[in-house]
Amino acid sequence: MLYFRYLGTMQINMQFTRKLSSLAKHFDTYSKFQPTPVTVKSLIDFAVDGDMKQSYKFLRVELLVRWSHMRKEMNLIPGRLLEMPSFKLANSLYDQSFTEVLAFKDAEPDATTLRKFTETLVDIRRRHANIVPTLARAYMELDKAGPIDLIEKNRLQYFYDRFFMNRIGIRTLIYQHTLLFGNEFPQHPQQAGIIDPYCDVAGVVRDAYATAKILFEKSSYPVPPVEISTHTVHENEKDRVTIVYIPAHIYHIVFELLKNSLRATVERHGQDAKQYPPVKVRIVKGHEDLTIQIADRGGGVPRSKISELFHYMYSTAPKPNSDFAIDGKGTPIAGLGYGLPIARLYAKYFQGNLALSSVEGLGTWAYISIKAAAENASELLPIFSKIRYSYTTKKGSDWTKK
C-alpha cells in the first residue's frame, strides 16, 4: 500500500515539474517581447471606436508579455524571499492566471470565446485583489526569518517598485476590457470604461476626504477640516478643473496623502484640541501638468527621513503581526509601509510624479503631478533586464521610454 502511495506522489511531483518547465519556456518566449505602453488618449479612443475582438487579440498577448517580464525577475531577487509562504502563494496565483490566459493563444474570437475570455479576466482581477498585502506579509516573513542586509533591501525596493507598477498596468488593461465588454458598469455614467473624459479633480478630492473622515470617525479619531481651491490657465475652463484621466488613480493617491496629513495634524496638536489647522489642497491645471498640492501643519518630518517614507516596510504607525488576515476586511489600514510607495507608483504610471517637501516643526507639502494632455500620458512599464540585478557598471534599459 505504501509503495502505491509513493508511486502516486512521484507522479504528482513529475506532473508539477513538467508544468513548471512548460511555463518557464513560455516565460522565456514572451519575455523576449517588450510590453506595449498605452496612453490615456488611446484608451479613451478605443472605448469609442474599438471592439471586443480587437481588445481580445491585444490582451491575450500583452498580458502574457507583461507577466513574463515580472516572472523572469522573480528568479533574480533574494532567494530567501522566494521561500516565504506568502511569496509562494503570490507566485502560484500568477502562474494560474498566466496559464488561463495562455489557453486562449490560438482560440478564434467567436462569441463563446470572447465571453469566456472576459469572464476569465474578471476572475483574475478578483484573484489578485489582495496581492499588495500578500507581498507585504512576504516581506514581513522574510524580516522575521532573519536580518535583511542593505543589498537585499535595495534589491527588494527595486523589485517591489517594478512588480507593483506592472500590476497597476495589468489591472488597468483588465478593468478597461471588463467595463467596456463585460457585465460591470463604471462608477459614473460619463466614463468610457475606467477613463473619465471630464474627471472633476476637486470632486475626487472631496470623495477621498469623505472616506478618510469615515475611517477616522470609526476609530474615534478627530478629523481636521480640508480646504480646496482650484486654478486653471485655460480660459475656457472657469467653473471647475477637469482632466481626461482615471479617477480611481487620483483617488488612491489623494486618499493616502490626506490620511497621512490628517493623522499628522491630530498627533501634532493633540486629540483634545478645540480646533485644528485645515489641510489645504490646491489644484492647478497648467499647459503641461495638472498639479495637486496638499499642505498640512502636522509638524513635518526631518529632511533625513523624507526618502525613507517611500521605502517599503517603513511606517510611522505601529507594524501589524505577519499573521494578519488577508481577506479585504482584516488587512491593516496602516503600518504596512506600502501606502506612499504605491501612491507614488500610481502618480508615475502615466509619466507623472509624487514628491514631498517638509519643514521640520511646521508641516509637509505633497505635490502630485499629472500629465494634462491625454496624448502625453503614456504608461511607464518595467522591462526585464537581468543585468540590472548584477554588480556591473553596464546598465540596460529597464523601463519603457516616455
C-alpha positions in Angstrom: 0.0 0.0 0.0 2.8 2.4 0.9 4.5 1.5 -2.4 1.5 2.6 -4.4 1.2 5.8 -2.4 4.8 6.5 -3.1 4.2 6.0 -6.8 1.2 8.3 -6.7 3.3 11.0 -5.0 6.1 10.6 -7.6 3.6 11.0 -10.4 2.2 14.2 -8.9 5.7 15.6 -8.4 6.6 14.7 -12.0 3.5 16.4 -13.4 4.2 19.5 -11.3 7.8 19.6 -12.5 6.7 19.3 -16.1 4.1 22.0 -15.7 6.7 24.4 -14.3 9.2 23.5 -17.0 6.5 24.2 -19.7 5.6 27.6 -18.0 9.3 28.5 -17.9 9.6 28.0 -21.7 6.6 30.3 -22.2 8.1 32.9 -19.8 11.3 32.8 -21.9 9.3 33.2 -25.1 7.0 36.1 -24.1 9.7 38.0 -22.2 11.6 38.5 -25.4 8.8 40.9 -26.5 8.7 44.3 -25.0 5.4 45.5 -23.4 3.3 47.9 -25.4 2.6 51.1 -23.5 -0.9 52.6 -24.0 -1.8 56.3 -23.4 -4.8 57.7 -21.7 -5.8 59.0 -25.2 -5.5 55.6 -26.8 -7.6 54.1 -24.0 -10.4 56.5 -24.4 -10.2 56.4 -28.2 -10.5 52.7 -28.1 -13.5 53.0 -25.8 -15.3 55.0 -28.5 -14.1 53.2 -31.7 -12.7 49.8 -30.6 -14.4 46.5 -30.4 -14.3 43.3 -28.3 -12.3 41.3 -30.8 -9.5 43.9 -31.1 -9.3 44.0 -27.3 -9.2 40.2 -27.1 -6.4 39.9 -29.6 -4.3 42.6 -27.9 -4.8 41.4 -24.3 -4.3 37.7 -24.8 -0.7 38.5 -25.9 0.0 41.7 -23.9 -0.9 40.2 -20.6 1.4 37.2 -21.1 4.2 39.6 -22.1 3.9 41.7 -19.0 3.5 38.7 -16.7 6.6 37.1 -18.2 8.8 40.1 -17.6 7.9 40.1 -13.9 8.1 36.3 -13.6 11.6 36.4 -15.0 12.7 39.0 -12.5 11.3 36.8 -9.6 14.2 34.5 -10.3 16.7 37.2 -9.6 15.5 38.6 -6.3 17.0 37.4 -2.9 16.4 33.7 -2.8 15.2 33.8 0.8 12.1 35.8 -0.2 11.2 33.1 -2.8 10.9 30.6 0.0 8.5 32.7 2.1 5.0 31.2 2.2 3.2 34.4 1.1 5.5 34.9 -1.8 5.0 31.3 -2.9 1.2 32.0 -2.8 1.6 35.1 -4.9 3.7 33.1 -7.4 1.1 30.4 -7.7 -1.6 32.9 -8.3 0.3 34.5 -11.2 1.2 31.1 -12.7 -2.5 30.2 -12.6 -3.6 33.4 -14.3 -0.8 33.1 -16.9 -2.0 29.5 -17.7 -5.6 30.6 -18.0 -4.8 33.4 -20.5 -2.4 31.2 -22.4 -5.2 28.8 -23.1 -6.7 31.4 -25.4 -3.5 31.7 -27.5 -4.9 30.0 -30.6 -8.7 30.4 -29.9 -10.7 32.1 -32.6 -12.6 35.2 -31.3 -16.1 33.8 -31.7 -18.9 34.8 -29.3 -18.3 32.0 -26.9 -14.5 32.6 -26.7 -15.0 36.3 -26.2 -17.4 35.7 -23.4 -15.2 33.2 -21.6 -12.2 35.4 -22.0 -14.0 38.3 -20.3 -15.2 36.1 -17.5 -11.6 34.8 -17.1 -10.3 38.4 -16.8 -12.9 39.1 -14.1 -11.8 36.0 -12.2 -8.1 37.0 -12.5 -8.8 40.5 -11.2 -10.6 39.2 -8.2 -8.0 36.6 -7.6 -5.2 39.2 -7.4 -7.2 41.7 -5.4 -5.1 41.2 -2.2 -1.7 40.8 -3.8 -0.4 44.0 -2.1 -1.0 42.8 1.5 0.2 39.3 0.4 3.6 40.7 -0.8 3.7 42.9 2.4 3.3 39.8 4.5 6.0 38.0 2.5 8.4 40.9 3.3 7.5 40.6 7.0 8.0 36.9 6.9 11.5 37.5 5.5 12.3 40.0 8.1 11.1 37.6 10.8 13.2 34.8 9.4 16.5 36.8 9.8 18.0 40.2 9.3 17.8 41.8 5.9 21.1 43.4 4.8 21.4 46.6 2.8 22.0 44.9 -0.5 18.8 42.8 -0.1 16.8 45.8 0.9 17.9 47.7 -2.2 17.1 44.8 -4.5 13.7 44.3 -2.8 12.9 48.0 -3.2 13.8 47.9 -6.9 11.8 44.7 -7.5 8.7 45.8 -5.5 8.5 49.1 -7.4 8.6 47.2 -10.6 6.3 44.4 -9.6 3.6 46.8 -8.3 3.9 49.1 -11.3 3.4 46.1 -13.6 0.4 45.2 -11.5 -1.1 48.7 -11.9 -0.7 48.4 -15.7 -2.2 44.9 -15.9 -5.2 45.8 -13.8 -5.8 49.0 -15.9 -6.0 46.9 -19.1 -8.2 44.3 -17.5 -10.6 46.8 -15.9 -10.9 48.7 -19.2 -11.8 45.5 -21.0 -14.3 44.2 -18.4 -16.0 47.6 -18.0 -16.4 48.0 -21.8 -17.4 44.5 -22.7 -18.5 42.7 -19.5 -21.5 42.9 -17.3 -20.0 45.6 -15.0 -20.6 49.3 -15.1 -18.2 52.2 -14.5 -18.6 54.3 -11.3 -20.0 57.3 -13.3 -22.1 57.0 -16.5 -19.9 59.6 -18.3 -16.9 57.3 -18.0 -15.5 55.5 -21.1 -14.6 52.3 -19.2 -12.2 53.4 -16.5 -11.4 56.7 -18.2 -13.4 59.8 -17.3 -13.2 62.4 -20.1 -14.4 65.1 -17.7 -12.8 64.0 -14.4 -13.7 66.6 -11.7 -10.4 66.7 -9.7 -11.9 68.6 -6.8 -14.8 66.1 -6.7 -12.3 63.2 -6.4 -10.5 65.0 -3.6 -13.8 65.5 -1.7 -14.6 61.8 -2.1 -11.2 60.8 -0.8 -11.6 63.2 2.2 -15.1 61.7 2.9 -13.7 58.2 3.0 -10.8 59.3 5.3 -13.3 61.0 7.6 -15.4 57.9 7.9 -12.2 55.9 8.7 -11.1 58.3 11.4 -14.6 58.5 12.9 -14.8 54.7 13.2 -11.6 54.8 15.2 -13.0 57.7 17.4 -10.3 60.0 15.9 -11.0 63.7 15.4 -11.0 64.9 11.8 -9.3 68.2 10.8 -11.0 70.2 8.1 -9.9 70.4 4.5 -9.9 73.5 2.3 -9.9 73.0 -1.5 -9.0 75.7 -4.1 -8.6 75.4 -7.8 -6.9 77.4 -10.6 -6.5 76.8 -14.3 -4.6 78.7 -17.0 -7.1 77.7 -19.6 -9.6 80.5 -20.3 -12.3 78.1 -21.4 -12.4 76.4 -18.0 -13.9 78.7 -15.4 -16.2 76.6 -13.3 -14.0 73.6 -12.3 -10.8 71.9 -13.2 -11.3 68.7 -15.2 -8.9 66.3 -16.9 -9.1 63.2 -19.0 -7.9 60.5 -16.6 -8.6 57.5 -14.4 -10.5 58.9 -11.3 -9.6 55.9 -9.2 -5.9 56.5 -9.6 -6.2 60.1 -8.5 -8.4 59.0 -5.6 -5.9 56.4 -4.5 -3.0 58.9 -4.4 -5.0 61.7 -2.7 -6.6 59.4 -0.1 -3.2 58.1 1.0 -1.8 61.6 1.3 -4.8 63.1 3.0 -4.9 60.2 5.5 -1.3 60.9 6.4 -1.8 64.7 6.7 -4.9 64.4 8.8 -3.3 61.9 11.2 -0.1 64.1 11.5 -2.2 67.2 12.2 -4.1 65.4 15.0 -0.9 64.0 16.5 0.8 67.4 16.3 -2.0 69.3 18.1 -3.4 66.6 20.3 -6.7 64.7 20.2 -8.3 67.1 22.7 -7.6 70.2 20.7 -10.6 72.5 20.2 -9.8 73.1 16.6 -7.2 72.1 14.0 -5.5 74.0 11.2 -7.0 72.9 7.9 -5.3 70.6 5.4 -5.1 72.8 2.3 -5.5 71.3 -1.1 -4.7 73.4 -4.2 -5.5 72.1 -7.7 -3.7 73.9 -10.5 -4.0 72.9 -14.2 -1.3 74.2 -16.5 -0.5 73.6 -20.1 1.7 70.6 -19.4 0.8 69.3 -15.9 -2.1 69.2 -13.5 -0.7 69.7 -10.0 -2.4 68.8 -6.7 -0.7 70.3 -3.7 -1.6 69.0 -0.2 -0.2 71.1 2.6 -0.6 70.4 6.3 0.5 71.8 9.7 1.3 68.4 11.1 4.8 69.1 12.3 6.7 67.9 9.3 9.5 65.3 9.3 13.3 65.7 9.4 14.9 66.1 6.0 16.8 62.8 6.6 13.6 60.9 6.8 12.0 62.1 3.5 13.5 59.4 1.3 12.6 56.7 3.9 8.9 57.5 3.6 8.9 55.8 0.2 10.6 52.7 1.4 8.5 49.5 1.7 8.0 48.4 5.3 8.8 51.9 6.6 5.9 53.3 8.6 5.3 55.7 11.4 2.3 53.7 12.6 2.7 50.5 14.6 3.5 47.5 12.5 1.0 44.6 12.5 2.0 41.0 13.1 2.9 39.0 10.0 0.0 36.6 10.5 -2.7 39.3 9.8 -5.7 38.1 7.8 -5.7 38.9 4.1 -9.4 39.0 3.2 -10.1 42.6 2.3 -11.5 43.1 5.8 -8.8 42.1 8.2 -6.0 43.7 6.3 -4.4 46.5 8.4 -5.2 50.1 7.1 -1.9 51.4 8.4 1.5 50.2 9.5 2.4 48.0 6.4 4.5 50.9 4.9 3.1 50.5 1.4 0.8 53.5 1.2 3.2 56.1 0.0 5.4 53.9 -2.2 2.4 52.6 -4.2 0.8 56.1 -4.3 3.9 57.3 -6.0 3.7 54.5 -8.5 0.2 55.5 -9.4 1.4 59.0 -10.0 4.3 57.8 -12.1 2.3 55.3 -14.1 1.2 57.8 -16.7 4.5 59.8 -16.6 3.5 61.9 -13.5 5.2 62.1 -10.2 4.7 62.4 -6.4 7.2 64.5 -4.4 7.3 65.6 -0.7 8.7 68.7 0.8 8.8 69.2 4.6 9.7 71.8 7.2 10.5 70.1 10.4 8.4 71.6 13.2 5.9 73.0 10.8 4.3 70.8 8.2 4.6 68.8 5.0 3.8 69.7 1.4 3.0 66.9 -1.1 2.9 67.6 -4.9 1.1 65.3 -7.3 1.9 65.9 -10.9 -0.3 64.5 -13.7 0.1 65.0 -17.5 -2.6 67.5 -18.5 -2.8 66.2 -22.1 -4.1 62.7 -22.6 -1.8 62.0 -25.5 1.3 62.7 -23.3 0.1 60.4 -20.5 1.8 57.1 -21.6 2.3 54.1 -19.4 5.6 53.7 -17.6 6.3 49.9 -17.6 9.1 47.7 -16.3 11.2 45.8 -18.9 13.1 42.7 -17.7 16.8 43.4 -17.5 18.9 40.7 -15.9 22.0 43.0 -15.9 20.2 45.4 -13.6 20.5 42.8 -10.8 24.2 42.2 -11.3 27.2 44.1 -9.9 28.3 45.9 -13.1 28.6 49.4 -14.4 26.7 48.3 -17.6 23.1 49.1 -17.3 20.5 48.1 -19.8 17.1 49.7 -20.4 14.7 48.5 -17.7 11.7 50.9 -18.2 9.7 51.8 -21.3 10.5 55.2 -22.8 8.5 58.3 -22.3 
